[in-house]
């Protein structure tokens, strides 16, 4: 794997294991074509540069990086929405497009800004929409489907919101609702795009606890894409720092100010001031509880 000279990494994320890998990216690069008004119409914009990442089943991976680092491009490739890249990508042994068409392999939680909240849909109707990939657009929901909708809504903590319209919910409640929608088709992989944008500090803490609980109870492979280090450190057991290429991937405890400065550059000062990578993380607290006292 081609890495930055100072890259620190856990070899398990760069080593292909077909028996255990849920997501495999091998030497993936992508160039956006020049825009209409660019002076140099021959120059393509490099978005991803030789990215290799193997995500084992059951891993909870956070992908962080500054704006313009290629996070959205990588996400669109994994969701089968972007072609024209070099290298190879497989999701559960399938192409990204085929995996997402299956309906029950990949669950996706979009950014809140990408959702139209003015539709007069109730919370239950929104969650049931997640069954479309499994049942088809015009098929009736079975009794077991409806029961599982109720089960997931209870697990995610939105049962008491079932008859409220989505536009009347808080940001944190809306986020939980879309997590339930993504999970109702029983996917093995859950991908979340910038899940904490617009969520207050209390909601962020509750989100970290929820992600930790869902990861454990549903045995999910999770990928959280974010520029928010707090969101990643709180709920993930592996981290990948992306800035067109992978600069670091390992446990979040190893994210030093030096590593972060290399990736975030001028953005790092406010990030370091407001981030305690280990504090209040459910994953970290569990680890502390398991550690015997001297």
N, C-alpha and C positions, 0 to 999 in steps of 0.2 A: 504494500500500500504506500502510495506517495503521501508523505506528511510534511508539514512545516518542520523546519530544522529543530525548533524548540518545542515541538508538540509532545505533550505527555498523554499517554493513552493506555488503556487496559486492552490488551491484545484480544480479549474475547469479543470486543465490538468490531474488530477488523478481521477476524478469522471466520471463515465460512464453515458452518456446521449444519449441513442439510437436514440432519435429524432433529435439530432443535431450533433453527432459526425461523422466526415469524416474518421478518422483513429483511431483505438482502439488497443492498445497493453496492455495486461494484464499479469503481472508476467512473462515476457519473459526472459528466460535464454538460453545461448548457450555456449557449450564447443567445441572448435576445437579438433579433435583427435590428438594424439602425432604424430610428424613428424618422418620420416623414421630414421633419425640419432639421435633422442633424446635418451639420456641414459635411462630415465625412460619411458618405453613404456606403462606403465599403467596410466601415468599422462596426463590428458586432460587439454588443456589451456582454462581457463575461459575467454570468450570474453564479455558476457553480464550477468549481475547478477540481476535478479528480476526487470526488467524494466517495469513499468506501465506508460503509457502515453495515454491520450485521447485528440485528436486534433479536436476541433469543426470546422464545416464548416465555411469558411471565415477567419479563423485565418492564420496569416503569422508567422510561427514558425521557428526560427533558432535553430539548434542543433550544439553546439560547444563542442570541447574537443581536447586534445592533440593527437598526433600520438599514435596509439595502444589503444585508449580509447574504441573502439568498434563501431565507427561511420560507417565504411564500412560494418561491420557485420549487424548492424541495418538496414542500407539502403538496403542491399541485401535481408534481410528478408521481408521488406516492398514491394520490387519489385518482390517478388515471386521467387527469384533466389536461396534461401537457405532454406533447410528443416532441420529437426532434432532438432529444438528448443523445449523447454518446454514452457508452457503458451499458450496464444492464440493471434492471430493477425487478425484483420478484416479491410478491406479497403472498404468503402461504403457498409458495410454489407456483403461483400464477402471475400473469402480467398484472400490473396495477388496474388496468381497465376491467379485465375479466374478474379479478378479485372483488372489485367494488360492485360489479354487476350481479354477483352472487347474492348480495343482500344481507347475508348473515356471516360475513367474514370481517368486514370493516365497518365500524361505527364512527361517525364524524360529527364533531361539535364545532360549528363555524363561529367566527367572531360575531359578537352581538351586533356590530355595526352592519353586518351583511344580512341581517334579518329584518323583514318588514313586520313591525310590531303592531301595526294598526289593523291587521286583519281581525275580524270579530270571532276568533276561535277560542274555545275554552282550553284549559290546561289538558284535560283528557283527550280532546280532539288532536291537540298538537302531538302528544305522546303516541297516539295511535297512528299518526302519519309515518312514524318510524317503521311500521309493519309493511309499508307499500313495497319495499324492495323484496320482501319475503312472500307476501300474499298476492302481489299484483295490484294494479291501480283500481280495478273494478270488482274485486272479489270481496265477499262478506268476511268479516272477522269471525273466527271460530270462538267457541266458549273458552277454550284454553288460551287463545290469543288475548281475549279480554281479561282473563284472570291474570295473565302474566303482565299485562299493562298495569293492573292494580298492584301487583307484587313489586314491580320496578318503581312505581310511583311511591310506594311505601318505603322502599330501600333508600331512595334518593331524598325522601322527606318532603314530598309535594302532594301527598294525599289530600290534605285539607284545602288544597287550592284547586281541586278537580273541576269545579264549576265556574271559576273565575276566568275572565278573558286575559290573554297574555299581555295586552297593553297596560293592564292595571297592576301588574306585578312589579316588584323591585328588581334591580339588576341581578342580585344574587338568586332570587327565586326564578327568574327567567333562565339563568345559567343552569340551575338544577333541572329545570323542565327540559332543556335541550339535551342534557346528559341522559335523562330518562328516555327521551325520544331516540337517541343514538343507541341505547342499550336494549331496547324492547325487541329487536330482531335477534337477540342473543349472539352478537358478534364476539369473535375471539380477540379482536384488536380494536382499541378505542383511540382515536386521534383527536386532539383538542387544539384549536388554533386561538392563541392569545386569550385564554379563558378568564383572565382576571381584569381585563380592561373595563374600567368603569365600576369596579366592585370596591366597596370600602374595606377598611382593615379588618373589621369583624367578619365580613363576608369572605375575605381572603383566608382567614384562619379556618372558617367553617368549610371552605372549599378544600383546603389541604386535608382536613379530617375526612371529608367525604371521599376524596380520591383515594386516600389510604385504605379506607374501609372497602370501597368497591374493588380495588385492585386485589385485596386479600380474599373477599368473599366470592367474587366471580372469576378469579384466576385469569385476569385479563393481561394481555400485552398492551401497554399504554405508551403513547407518544404525545408529549405536551410541547407545543411549539410556542415560544414566548421570548420577549425581550426582558421579562421581569424575573430577575434572579431569585427573588423571594418565592415566587410561585413555583419555580423549579426545585429549589433546595428543600422546600417544605414537604413536597410529596413524592419526589423521585429518588430511585436508588442508583440511577446512572445519569450522567450528564454529558452532552456533546456540545461543544462551543463551535459555532459555525460562523465563518466569515469568508464566504465563497469556497473555502475548504475547511476540513475539520482541524481545529487547532488543539483540541483537548477532548478526550472522552474517558471517563472513569467515574468514581464515586464523587458526589458533590462536596464531601469534606476536603477534597484535594484542590478545590477551586481557590487559588491564592490571588491576592491583589495583582501579582505580576501576570498571571495567566489572563485574568479579566482585563487588565490594562492593554494587553496585546490585542485582544479581540474588540473591546469597546472603545479604545483610544480616548477621545475627549469626553465621551459619555460616562466614563467610569467613575469620576469623582462623586456625583450624586448617588450613583449606584452603591458605592462602598459605604457612603455615609448612612444610608438607610437600610443596609443589609447586614443581618447577622445570619450567616449561612446555616448555622446549626440550631439556633434558638427556636423553640416552640414548634419544631417539626415533629409531627406524629411519628414519622419513621425514626427520627433521632431519639425521641423520648422513649420509644419502644426499645431501642438498642441500649439506652442507659438503664432501663429497668431490668434488662436481661443480664447486665454486667454485674457480677457479684462484687460486693464491697470487700475491701481489704480488711 
